[in-house]
């Protein structure tokens, strides 16, 4: 990076904040729009900074136009699903080459109540509408009244990852002869099963159980009901929010990990282990709590500079949103946003999930169909610095310990990486509203 760019941004922040560059931002919820479905996810398509796609549990996908903050009146796609128990439309992911091939993927509970399906759809000639006749089945898993999970997403390796619950049968999670209670990894750009119209994918050769005793699709096992996962867009780490029986977990799988880990269920919850239960070594979660956990995202936006690199998630025993920073070995800076992020809009209840737009800003999604953007409270300073290249540490900060600057009477500042955590890797300009 150019020293001038960093100095300019640092001086602006220090001037505007009275010299407190690391103060805790006070947050608020901004009501964007509402639609009469239960919202469980919101994702952007690669290269599209104007739309956010909302996932409705009842089977519909809707487009939130971020240029006007309104939901388009016609659904992007409607799928016949069953919502009995914990079933429904559970996951949405866009192919990394969506702008070229128009492919996107959904995971849903088929209306026959028997299976959950991963399928591929294509965009139509109208970019606002998907082609409802383009469905291709990729993978089917038995459906259950409980613990279907259902998040899907593409990792930095280009493979698809799927979060599959244990179906309410805890013993399945620790067994390698089935796909329940697992994170799966598949390659959607190939077909290892040409004679099976219901299976259209390739198993990555690097998967940990390929060629040995275990289902080849498994990446990690020992999960109960992994309700919402995400990849950190900077580090590539996979964050998993696993709903427990008595203890809830946040598990983190480092980018580049070979997988094969046993995350504990049903032999452990949090760090509470049943003696003699597990035939595998147990990998502990990075965080455990009570209540009901809802997995979220590592914040990589511009609006809340001091929270860049922190992980936001729902913890219904604490409040609608909690954050912490994970440095690769330990959790710190745990913060409860209950007072700030509890909706005051009448009729809003039941946080179901979070969303992330193309710019890295975060949204809270509710079973009542309300969409809220998480923003700095009025009077807070928002800003962003974009830097072409830098050494980003595991928790999203930049290692600038060797850089020393004298800034207009502030004296010599060292360990600037401990003060500045508003960084991304696109361009080299800084801006503040």
C-alpha positions in Angstrom: 0.0 0.0 0.0 1.0 3.6 -0.4 1.9 5.3 2.8 0.1 8.5 1.7 -3.2 6.6 1.4 -2.9 5.1 4.9 -1.8 8.5 6.4 -4.7 10.3 4.8 -7.3 7.8 6.0 -5.8 7.6 9.5 -5.7 11.4 9.9 -9.4 11.7 8.8 -10.5 9.0 11.3 -8.6 10.5 14.2 -9.8 14.0 13.4 -13.5 12.9 13.1 -13.4 10.7 16.2 -11.4 13.0 18.5 -8.5 10.6 18.4 -10.4 7.5 19.5 -10.1 5.3 16.4 -11.0 2.1 18.3 -14.2 3.2 20.0 -17.2 0.8 20.0 -19.7 1.8 17.5 -23.3 1.9 18.7 -25.6 0.0 16.3 -29.2 0.2 15.2 -31.7 -1.6 12.9 -33.0 0.1 9.8 -36.2 -1.4 8.6 -35.9 -1.9 4.8 -39.0 -3.6 3.7 -41.3 -6.5 4.6 -42.8 -9.4 2.6 -45.3 -12.0 4.0 -42.9 -15.0 4.2 -40.6 -16.3 6.8 -37.1 -15.2 5.8 -34.2 -17.6 6.5 -31.4 -16.1 4.3 -30.3 -13.3 2.1 -27.4 -13.5 -0.4 -26.0 -11.6 -3.3 -25.1 -12.9 -6.7 -21.4 -12.7 -7.8 -20.7 -9.3 -9.4 -24.1 -7.8 -8.5 -24.0 -4.9 -6.0 -27.6 -3.8 -6.6 -29.7 -6.8 -5.6 -30.0 -9.0 -2.5 -31.9 -12.3 -2.9 -34.2 -13.1 0.0 -34.9 -16.8 0.8 -38.5 -17.5 2.0 -39.1 -20.6 4.0 -42.4 -21.1 2.2 -40.7 -21.7 -1.2 -40.2 -18.2 -2.8 -37.1 -16.2 -3.6 -37.5 -12.5 -3.7 -35.3 -9.7 -5.0 -34.5 -6.7 -2.7 -33.5 -3.8 -4.9 -30.8 -2.0 -2.9 -30.9 1.0 -5.1 -34.4 1.8 -3.8 -34.6 -0.5 -0.7 -37.7 -2.1 -2.0 -38.6 -5.8 -2.7 -39.7 -6.4 -6.3 -43.3 -7.4 -6.5 -42.8 -10.6 -8.5 -40.8 -13.5 -7.0 -37.5 -14.4 -8.6 -38.6 -18.1 -8.3 -41.3 -20.0 -6.5 -40.8 -23.7 -5.6 -43.5 -26.1 -4.3 -42.2 -27.1 -0.9 -43.6 -28.5 2.3 -43.2 -26.5 5.5 -44.3 -29.2 7.9 -42.1 -29.1 11.0 -38.7 -27.6 10.2 -39.0 -28.2 6.4 -39.1 -25.7 3.6 -36.8 -23.7 1.3 -33.7 -23.8 3.3 -30.7 -22.7 1.2 -29.7 -20.6 -1.8 -26.3 -20.2 -3.5 -25.2 -18.7 -6.8 -22.5 -20.3 -8.9 -19.2 -18.4 -8.8 -19.6 -18.0 -12.6 -23.3 -17.0 -12.4 -22.7 -13.9 -14.5 -21.6 -16.3 -17.3 -23.7 -19.5 -16.9 -26.7 -18.2 -15.0 -26.7 -21.1 -12.6 -27.9 -21.0 -9.0 -28.8 -23.7 -6.5 -31.5 -24.3 -3.9 -31.9 -26.8 -1.1 -35.5 -27.5 -0.2 -38.0 -30.0 1.3 -39.8 -31.7 -1.6 -43.6 -31.4 -1.3 -43.9 -35.2 -1.0 -42.4 -35.0 2.5 -39.8 -37.7 1.8 -36.7 -35.9 0.7 -34.7 -32.7 0.8 -33.3 -31.9 -2.6 -30.3 -29.9 -3.9 -31.2 -28.7 -7.3 -29.9 -26.3 -9.9 -31.9 -23.7 -11.7 -31.0 -21.2 -14.5 -31.8 -17.6 -15.1 -34.3 -16.8 -17.8 -34.0 -14.1 -20.5 -35.5 -11.7 -18.0 -32.8 -11.2 -15.3 -35.6 -10.6 -12.7 -37.0 -14.0 -13.2 -35.5 -17.5 -13.0 -36.6 -20.2 -15.5 -38.9 -22.5 -13.4 -38.5 -25.3 -16.0 -34.8 -25.5 -15.8 -34.5 -27.6 -12.6 -31.8 -30.3 -12.5 -31.6 -32.6 -9.5 -28.1 -32.9 -8.0 -28.5 -34.7 -4.6 -31.4 -36.0 -2.4 -31.3 -36.6 1.4 -34.2 -38.0 3.5 -36.4 -35.3 4.9 -37.3 -35.1 8.6 -39.7 -33.3 10.8 -36.7 -31.8 12.7 -33.1 -30.8 12.1 -32.9 -30.5 8.4 -30.5 -27.5 8.5 -30.0 -26.7 4.8 -27.5 -23.9 4.3 -25.5 -24.2 1.1 -22.6 -22.1 -0.2 -19.5 -22.0 -2.3 -16.2 -22.1 -0.7 -13.0 -20.3 -1.8 -12.0 -23.6 -3.4 -15.0 -23.4 -5.8 -16.7 -26.4 -4.3 -20.2 -26.4 -2.8 -20.6 -27.0 0.9 -23.9 -28.2 2.4 -25.0 -28.1 6.1 -27.1 -31.2 6.8 -28.8 -31.8 10.2 -29.1 -35.1 12.0 -32.8 -35.4 11.3 -33.6 -35.6 15.0 -31.6 -38.8 15.2 -28.5 -37.8 17.1 -26.6 -41.1 16.5 -26.4 -40.5 12.8 -24.1 -37.5 13.2 -21.2 -39.5 14.4 -21.5 -42.3 11.8 -19.8 -42.1 8.5 -22.2 -44.4 6.6 -24.8 -41.6 6.1 -24.9 -37.9 5.2 -26.9 -36.6 8.2 -25.3 -34.4 10.8 -22.5 -33.4 8.4 -21.0 -30.6 6.3 -20.8 -32.1 2.8 -18.5 -30.9 0.0 -19.2 -31.6 -3.7 -18.2 -30.3 -7.1 -21.3 -29.2 -9.0 -19.4 -28.8 -12.3 -19.0 -32.5 -13.0 -21.0 -35.8 -12.9 -19.6 -39.0 -11.3 -23.0 -40.7 -11.7 -24.0 -40.5 -15.4 -26.5 -43.3 -15.0 -28.4 -41.7 -12.1 -30.6 -38.7 -13.0 -31.0 -37.8 -9.3 -27.2 -37.5 -8.7 -25.4 -34.9 -10.8 -22.1 -33.9 -9.2 -18.5 -34.9 -8.7 -16.9 -35.8 -5.4 -13.6 -33.8 -4.9 -10.7 -36.1 -4.7 -9.4 -34.1 -1.7 -12.4 -35.0 0.4 -11.2 -36.7 3.6 -13.1 -40.0 3.4 -12.5 -40.7 -0.3 -11.2 -44.2 -0.7 -11.7 -45.2 2.9 -14.6 -46.2 5.1 -17.1 -43.4 4.9 -19.4 -41.5 2.6 -17.2 -39.7 0.1 -19.2 -36.4 0.3 -18.5 -35.8 4.0 -16.2 -32.9 4.8 -16.7 -32.8 8.6 -19.2 -34.7 10.9 -20.7 -34.6 14.3 -23.2 -31.8 13.9 -26.8 -31.6 15.3 -28.6 -28.9 13.4 -26.2 -26.5 11.7 -28.6 -23.6 11.3 -26.8 -21.1 9.0 -23.1 -21.1 8.0 -20.9 -18.7 6.1 -17.5 -18.2 4.7 -15.4 -15.2 5.8 -14.9 -13.4 2.5 -11.3 -12.3 3.5 -9.9 -15.4 5.3 -12.1 -18.0 3.6 -12.7 -19.7 7.0 -16.0 -21.5 7.4 -18.2 -20.5 10.4 -20.9 -23.0 11.5 -23.7 -22.2 13.9 -24.9 -25.5 15.3 -28.1 -25.6 17.3 -27.6 -27.9 20.3 -29.8 -29.6 22.9 -28.4 -27.9 26.0 -25.4 -26.1 24.6 -25.1 -24.2 21.3 -21.9 -24.0 19.3 -20.0 -21.9 16.9 -17.4 -24.0 15.0 -14.8 -22.6 12.7 -13.0 -24.6 10.0 -9.9 -22.8 8.7 -9.6 -22.2 5.0 -7.5 -25.0 3.4 -8.3 -27.5 6.2 -8.3 -31.1 5.0 -11.5 -31.7 6.9 -12.4 -35.1 8.4 -13.0 -33.6 11.9 -15.5 -34.9 14.4 -17.3 -31.9 15.9 -18.7 -33.8 18.8 -22.4 -34.5 18.5 -23.9 -36.6 20.0 -20.9 -37.3 22.3 -20.3 -33.7 23.2 -22.0 -30.3 23.3 -19.8 -27.2 23.8 -17.0 -28.6 25.9 -19.2 -31.0 27.8 -18.2 -34.5 26.8 -19.9 -37.9 27.4 -17.1 -40.2 28.7 -16.4 -43.2 26.5 -18.9 -42.2 23.8 -16.7 -41.1 20.9 -14.5 -43.3 18.8 -13.0 -40.1 17.2 -11.0 -37.2 18.6 -13.4 -34.3 19.3 -12.6 -30.9 17.9 -14.0 -28.3 20.3 -16.1 -25.3 19.2 -14.6 -21.8 19.4 -17.7 -20.6 21.3 -20.5 -22.3 23.3 -23.6 -20.8 24.8 -27.1 -21.6 25.9 -30.3 -20.6 24.1 -30.7 -21.0 20.4 -27.8 -20.1 18.1 -28.3 -18.6 14.6 -25.2 -18.5 12.5 -24.2 -15.3 10.9 -21.3 -13.6 9.1 -17.9 -12.0 9.7 -18.5 -8.4 9.1 -16.5 -7.1 6.0 -18.4 -3.9 5.2 -17.6 -0.2 5.5 -20.4 1.2 7.7 -19.0 0.0 11.0 -15.2 0.4 10.9 -14.3 -0.8 14.4 -16.3 -3.9 13.9 -14.6 -5.0 10.7 -13.5 -8.6 11.1 -16.0 -9.5 13.9 -18.4 -12.3 13.6 -22.1 -11.5 14.1 -24.5 -14.2 15.1 -27.8 -14.7 16.9 -27.9 -16.0 20.4 -31.5 -16.0 21.6 -30.4 -16.6 25.2 -28.5 -13.3 25.0 -30.2 -11.2 22.4 -30.9 -11.0 18.7 -27.3 -10.3 17.8 -23.9 -10.9 19.4 -20.4 -10.5 18.0 -17.0 -11.7 18.8 -13.6 -11.6 17.1 -11.8 -14.9 16.5 -8.0 -14.7 15.9 -7.5 -18.4 14.8 -7.0 -19.7 18.4 -9.3 -17.8 20.8 -12.4 -15.6 20.9 -12.3 -12.1 22.3 -14.2 -8.9 22.2 -17.6 -10.6 22.9 -20.3 -8.0 22.7 -24.0 -8.3 23.3 -26.2 -6.0 21.1 -29.5 -6.8 22.7 -30.4 -3.3 23.6 -29.4 -1.9 20.2 -30.7 -4.6 17.8 -34.0 -5.5 19.3 -36.7 -4.5 16.7 -39.2 -1.9 17.8 -41.4 -2.2 14.7 -44.8 -3.7 15.8 -45.2 -7.3 14.8 -41.6 -8.1 14.4 -40.5 -11.3 16.1 -38.4 -14.5 15.7 -35.0 -13.8 14.2 -34.5 -16.6 11.6 -31.2 -15.6 10.0 -28.8 -13.0 8.7 -27.9 -11.8 5.2 -24.8 -10.2 3.6 -24.9 -8.0 0.6 -22.2 -7.6 -2.1 -20.5 -4.8 -0.1 -20.3 -6.8 3.0 -23.1 -5.0 5.0 -25.3 -7.2 7.2 -29.0 -7.7 7.5 -31.3 -9.3 10.1 -34.1 -11.4 8.8 -37.2 -12.4 10.7 -39.9 -15.0 10.5 -42.5 -12.2 10.2 -40.9 -11.2 6.8 -39.2 -8.0 8.1 -35.8 -7.1 6.6 -33.5 -4.9 8.6 -30.1 -3.5 7.8 -27.6 -3.3 10.7 -26.2 0.2 10.7 -24.4 2.6 13.0 -26.8 4.4 15.3 -27.6 8.1 14.3 -24.6 10.3 15.1 -22.0 7.6 14.6 -19.3 7.9 12.1 -19.2 5.5 9.2 -16.3 5.0 6.8 -14.2 2.7 4.8 -10.7 2.3 3.6 -9.8 0.2 0.6 -6.3 -1.0 0.3 -4.7 -2.7 -2.7 -2.6 -5.2 -0.8 -1.7 -5.8 2.8 -0.8 -8.5 5.3 -4.2 -9.3 6.8 -4.1 -11.3 10.1 -6.5 -14.1 10.8 -9.0 -11.8 12.5 -9.1 -9.3 9.7 -6.7 -6.7 11.1 -3.6 -5.6 9.2 -0.1 -6.2 10.5 1.5 -2.8 10.4 3.7 -3.1 13.4 6.8 -2.2 11.4 5.2 1.1 10.2 5.8 4.2 12.2 4.3 7.6 11.4 4.2 11.0 13.0 0.7 12.5 12.5 0.1 16.1 13.2 0.9 16.1 16.9 -0.3 12.6 17.7 3.3 11.5 18.1 4.9 8.4 16.8 2.2 5.7 16.4 3.3 2.1 16.4 1.2 -1.2 16.3 -1.2 0.5 14.0 -2.7 -2.9 13.2 -4.3 -2.8 16.6 -6.0 0.4 15.8 -7.1 0.1 12.2 -9.3 -2.8 11.1 -11.3 -1.3 8.3 -9.6 -3.0 5.4 -10.5 -4.9 2.2 -8.5 -5.8 -0.8 -10.2 -3.9 -3.6 -8.3 -0.8 -4.8 -6.3 1.8 -2.9 -8.6 4.7 -2.1 -10.1 5.9 1.2 -13.4 7.5 1.7 -15.6 8.8 4.5 -19.2 10.0 4.1 
